[in-house]
C-alpha cells in the first residue's frame, strides 16, 4: 500500500522547499561569520574566532563589555534570546552610536553587521560602559 501520486508530489515539493531553506540558512550563516570576522579583526581580535560557535559570542561579550562571562546569560531559558539581542546591540555600539544601525542589528544582526563591516568609517571604540 503506497502513496498516491498527488501525495508523493506534495512530499517532494515540501522536501525541496526544506532543502532550499537549509541552503539559504547556510549561506546566511557563512556571510554572517565573514562579516563578524571582519569586525573582530577591526577590533584587534583574530578573525577565526567568529567561526567557532559560542566562542564568537564570548568574544563579542568580551569586546562589548570588557569581560566575556556575560555570554553565559544566553543559556538561561527565556532570557537567552533577549541577552543575545542585547549582546548584538552592545557589540555594535562599540563601533557606532547611530540609532538606525543599532536597530538594524537588534532586528536583523546579519544586515547590521554587514553595514558596519563594509563601512570603514566605523572604528572600534572599546568596551561599552553601562
Protein Blocks (a to p, Z undefined) as FASTA:
>chain_A
ZZdfklmmmmmmmmmmmmmmmmmmmmmmmmmmmmmmmmmmmnopafklmmpghklmmmmm
mmmnopaklmmmmmpghklmmmmmmmmmmmmmmmpccfklmmmmmmmmmlmmmmmmmpmk
bccebjadZZ
